[in-house]
Amino acid sequence: MSEETDLTALIARLKGVPVLVLGDFMLDRFIYGGVERISPEAPIPVMRIEREAAMLGGAGNVLRNLAALGAQPLGVGVVGRDAAGDDVARLARDCLAPVGGSIELLNPAGRPTTIKERYVAGGQQLLRADREASGDLDATSEAAVIEAALAAMKDAAAVILSDYGKGLLSPVVIAAVVEAAGQRACSLVVDPKGRDFTRYCGAGWITPNRRELQEASGLPGGSDEDVVAACRRIVESAGIGGVLATRSEQGMTLVEGSENSTAGVVHHLKAEAREVYDVSGAGDTVVAVFAAALGAGLQPVQAAGLANTAAAIVVGKLGTAVAQPQEIAQAFHASELMAAESKVVDLDNLLDRAARWRQAGLRVGFTNGCFDLLHPGHVSLLQQAEAACDRLVVGLNSDASVRRLKGESRPVQGEAARAAVLASLASVSRVVVFSEDTPMALIEALRPEVLVKGADYSIDEVVGAEVVQSYGGRVVLADLSPGHSTTATIKRLESSG
């Protein structure tokens, strides 16, 4: 199966996944126009209004993102008994109709619908004006919200708590939903608000931005190491299963806690946005994609990768935008190509990266070869090598080294081309080119926990085996796929020509 087919299948798994969105539903209004002069009354721009638009905001934007993915959103929230509340209900019905979702909007007396108005000119926001009333719900309304949420959860594969601090997600409501999600083994993801994350205790995942992470943990959030430490403090102090921290231009960091199968594993995902026009609602996109992917059974790092790509798409659009599945696929392919290029490193960069992997508790594996014309035998060996470790490094003979080993007619492809092909494989974490006839110096510097070579060698013939075994490492002899070799392939090509 091709990489493209794999990705298409991955995204297709999000279709029809039922996801409950419980949180603060709002109405986003956008007023567009132009600015040509400064007011004579005060040093402020005069905006000539040209058009207006309204869309779901807050938890409603999470609902929109789920619908755009083809998931099946199940919404529960409150709005006022006012025109804006009617607009929210209408927009929600229009959003859900194509995907067969549902929504229940309660109308507590005396509570207006939250409205956020953004004034936009020349592609930039000039002003945002909010109309809202926050505060806890009365006991009757709170009980009604819990009842509606638990009823909807019976059909949900994942739950999102979209907290904008407007009072719906009280400690009582959160505790009831967290308990029910735990009983159903349902993925629960929180988009948090405020400094006290202990109110979300028992949640599977939380998705703070950089500022929220710093405030809740009391730790800095500048470097990768700072962010990991802050995430781990949240996991331990708040009783959260794991953290997906969004870091703007620095991308995202995923830290899995004791609630997850690969506890302690850390993944840093680079930001993929090329041009940023508007960050409104990017967090809603992240939590929607991440939760839907978890609900579909994807691994957390896969879910985070899709969320990272989707976030890069929406910040390149104006307004509280959504990411369509085909856009995610296209952007993901583009980022994979760039990521492949970055996997080809020199020795210093490799040793630095290996040290970080080991800090995260990962085992480094190593194999080497000329890999002149990549064939199924090579692919099988690399897959077996990856299965024996957590991160696989491939040492690649330089062009000069290949000529000394194979003759002046080799290599058929230059080292840059061979490295690029290897780096494009999912099984390969890093590629490093070495110019010596053997990789001994490279192995001594890297000190891999696992050394892999083909089964046509015996262990005592494998270069570096004695070194790796001396510090407790393991040597693995991979099974060979019969009928495949670069030399035989070249001979067939020559004879057919």
Order of alpha helices (4+ residues) and beta strands (2+ residues): alpha-beta-beta-beta-alpha-beta-alpha-beta-beta-beta-alpha-beta-alpha-beta-beta-alpha-alpha-beta-beta-beta-alpha-alpha-alpha-alpha-beta-alpha-beta-alpha-alpha-beta-alpha-beta-alpha-beta-alpha
